[in-house]
Amino acid sequence: MIVHELIGTETLFAEQLKEGYYVIREKFNKLDVQLHHIDTIQEIDCGTEEIVTVVFDPGTDYSLICLDQYTFETKAPSLSDLQQTLKMKHRDLFQ
């Protein structure tokens, strides 16, 4: 069983795509947990993974709307790369 352990929210609302649209970056440590006996488990480090979430903040309390979530096992893309991806999926967003 793969377990994702949050090792830090690197930056909350780190970058702004445009007014009201933000990027949240979180980094997780991946562990493969295997049960060997009733009282013995083995944890295998499977590296880290970064999750980038794009949200829209309409400006009211507790009302963030998740547009998309991306997972990266290597370096996350730049803000401009992320904008290009979103332009293809949400054409109306950047008109």
Secondary structure in CASP SS format (residue, H / E / C, confidence):
PFRMAT SS
TARGET T0000
AUTHOR 0000-0000-0000
METHOD secondary structure of the structure
MODEL  1
M C 1.00
I E 1.00
V E 1.00
H E 1.00
E E 1.00
L E 1.00
I E 1.00
G E 1.00
T E 1.00
E E 1.00
T E 1.00
L E 1.00
F E 1.00
A E 1.00
E E 1.00
Q E 1.00
L E 1.00
K E 1.00
E C 1.00
G C 1.00
Y E 1.00
Y E 1.00
V E 1.00
I E 1.00
R E 1.00
E E 1.00
K E 1.00
F E 1.00
N E 1.00
K E 1.00
L E 1.00
D E 1.00
V E 1.00
Q E 1.00
L E 1.00
H E 1.00
H E 1.00
I C 1.00
D C 1.00
T E 1.00
I E 1.00
Q E 1.00
E E 1.00
I E 1.00
D E 1.00
C E 1.00
G E 1.00
T E 1.00
E E 1.00
E E 1.00
I E 1.00
V E 1.00
T E 1.00
V E 1.00
V E 1.00
F E 1.00
D C 1.00
P C 1.00
G C 1.00
T C 1.00
D C 1.00
Y C 1.00
S C 1.00
L C 1.00
I E 1.00
C E 1.00
L E 1.00
D E 1.00
Q E 1.00
Y E 1.00
T E 1.00
F E 1.00
E C 1.00
T C 1.00
K C 1.00
A C 1.00
P C 1.00
S C 1.00
L H 1.00
S H 1.00
D H 1.00
L H 1.00
Q H 1.00
Q H 1.00
T H 1.00
L H 1.00
K H 1.00
M H 1.00
K H 1.00
H C 1.00
R H 1.00
D H 1.00
L H 1.00
F H 1.00
Q C 1.00
END
